[in-house]
């Protein structure tokens, strides 16, 4: 029988949507259901979970639902335990920086949702503290593991595009205001004081997608707005939406690549998936979403003629070719969890650290600066 090697994980924020659904249920509980994470030297790494939260009733409900008995509302006590090695944070953004700091002081390895902190200064201080403490650290960068983005990355690495010219991204959907239909996102997302806002939420995503797939981001020009200024919270009470709910940005990348990405929680979807990226290059183009990726090579590109006086007879969507899966894609959150656990247990390669998370916070901060001042902002290198 394969040896089971326990590794204690303090999970803070499992009563929230992402912490519960993606990290607890679809990642760590799924890893336990498959018998743990196989290690190179033999044995299987087995997550032993300590659930932490501020609401005792909600925490007990989550634990009971999945037969888990180790939970507490006392974060300090959980961090003081010698049988916990990793601290994971999926709390609201405004609570994250302090908790991660305490976990670093306790000598725990750090794995966290993004954004890493509410300010660049805070994010850099956490990264420096983690390095100084000698703990391993990582930030969730789930979109890199989506089937559509992995296919797109495969095309880039295979040289399909030739010289890449541009990236155009569309993300978003209509988040109901909460008065006559319940909102799909928590109300704190729309309050600046609680760390809400689509720039703080999504620009860190766009940073790691652009950086990892296409190249470093060197400048940003952004327009940010709050389209829906009044919303209703989980108790049906009206509140002022003080955080931005839409951002329209141009990112300049190495190699002259221009990326334009629209992010909005006030847009109705007329595309195949909730996020799509079109990449155009000298040799070919691709459109990638969460799962699908379609391509059009230079040799098979049609030659449309502009004539507004006649209806178009071209079925443009049918002129693209589907990129095959070529492999089985597991849940992206689970895949990254397995990589981080191997990184902690056996020093397996892992590049998505707190510095990567800090660069995402930096892009969000400078994007907001660009919007406030109405200008292009260059992005300096972060010094460790």
Beta strands, then each sheet from edge to edge (+ up, - down):
strand 1: 4-12
strand 2: 37-38
strand 3: 44-52
strand 4: 71-72
strand 5: 86-89
strand 6: 109-112
strand 7: 137-139
strand 8: 164-172
strand 9: 217-225
strand 10: 230-232
strand 11: 238-240
strand 12: 246-253
strand 13: 258-264
strand 14: 275-281
strand 15: 284-288
strand 16: 293-297
strand 17: 321-322
strand 18: 377-378
sheet 1: 2+ 3- 1- 5- 6- 7-
sheet 2: 2+ 3- 4-
sheet 3: 17+ 16- 15+ 14- 8+ 13+ 12- 9+ 18-
sheet 4: 10+ 11-
end
